[in-house]
Amino acid sequence: MKLSMRDEHMIVASRDAGERAAQVFTAFFVQQGSSSTLRVTDENAWYVVRETWRGEQIISAGVVSKHASHDEAVAECERLRREQTLADVMTVAEVAAEYGLSVEAVRAAIYRGRLIPRKSGATYLIFRNDAESLWGERRRSVSD
């Protein structure tokens, strides 16, 4: 699913086109002052805003940080995007371990189209939200 850009500085952690419309994803962008969906107290400040979308609908929005300059806000927005991208993807083995599944069961979900991964070389990368929507909350804690 593609989103239109609010301005040239919008940075979106988006999914590839063609994925399920009900995907949940987060967009980070920079705005100055209030907008139609978000009211702020300092109209002269620059804000990094996070929106969570399900398909084409915003399900939550909020200010992440406030900055005196546009450049500071853009730098923070880019940092958040990089951080989110790494935290939001898992390998097949990590999904299997986290949800108490076999690697084969995770691969079968990919081959049947129940999970839509990205590929990095020969490695499938699965978004955490996709695994959670398929198998529910984590079955195992990180310390297990």
N, C-alpha and C positions, 0 to 999 in steps of 0.2 A: 504494500500500500504506500503510495506517495503522498506527502503532505506538501501543500504550497508553502512557500517561505514567507514569513511575516516581514522580514527584512533581510538584507544580505548577511546578517550576522547570526541568523537562526542556525543552531546546531542541533541536529536531531539524531538520536540513537534509534534509527528506524530499521525496519525489516525490509527484506527484498520484496519487490513487487511480485504479486502472484500468491502470497501467503494468505492464510485464512483471514477473513475480514474481522473476526472476533479477537484477534491477537491483542494482547495488552502490551503497550510500550510507553516509554517515557521520552519526552522532548524537553530539552533545555534551550532557552533562548534569552536574549537580552532585550530589555525594553526600558524606556525612560518614562517615569511617571506612571499614571494609571492607564488602564485599558478597559475595554468593555467587559472583560471577564475578571479583572483583578484591580482592586482599589488599593492605593498606597497613600501614605501620609506625606511624603516628600516628593513633590512633582518634578523637582530638578535632579534627583538622584537617578542613577542607573541601577537596575535590578536584574539579577539572574533569576529567571522564573522556571519552575519545573511543572510540566503538565503531564498527567498520566491519561492515556487514551485507551479505550477499548473500541476497536474498529474505528469508526469515524466520530465517536463521541468522547468528549472530555469527561473523565470520571473524577479527577481531582486536579487542583491547580494551587500553587503557592509560591511565595518568595523564598528563594534559597539564600540569597545574600544581597546586600545593598552596597553600592560603590560610588565614590565621588566622580570617577571618570569612566568614560565608555571603554577605554582600553583595558582598565582593570577588570571591568565586568566581562568583557570578551575573553580575557585570559582565564578567569575563573570558570566561565562557561565551558571553554575547551578542556580545562582540567577535569571538570565533572564528567564530561562526555567520555574522556579516555578512561577515567576511573570506573564509570558505570559499565562501559563496554567490557572491560576485563572481569568485573564482578558478575556480570550477567550471563557469561557463557561458560559452558561445561563440556568436557569431552564425554564420549560414550561411557567410558569406564567410571568417570566421576558421577554421572547420572545413575549408573547401575549401583554404585556404592551408596550414594545418598538416599536412594529410594528402595534399597534392599532387593534389587532386581539382578538378573543375570545380564551380562553384556549382550548376549544373543537376544534377549527380550527387548532391549533398547534398540538394537539394530533392526529387529523385526518391526518395531513401531515406525522406524524411519522408512523402511522399504514399503510398508503398507500406507504411507502417507499420513500417519497419525502424528508424527513429529516432522517438522521441516527444518533441517539443520542448514548451517552454512558449512562450506568446506574450506579448509586451509591445508593445501597439499593433499595428503591422503587422510587427514584427520577431520572427522565430523565435529562441528561445534554446535552445541544445542543451547538455546536461550533458556535460562532458569525458569522464566514465566511459562514457557511452553511445556517443560517437564512438569511443573507444578499444576498446570491446568489439566494435564493428562493423568497424573498420578496423585494429585492432592498435595497437602502439606508434606514437608520432609518426614520420612519415616524414621530416619536415623539422625542423631545429632552429630555435629562435626567431630566431637570427641570420641564417638563410638568406633 
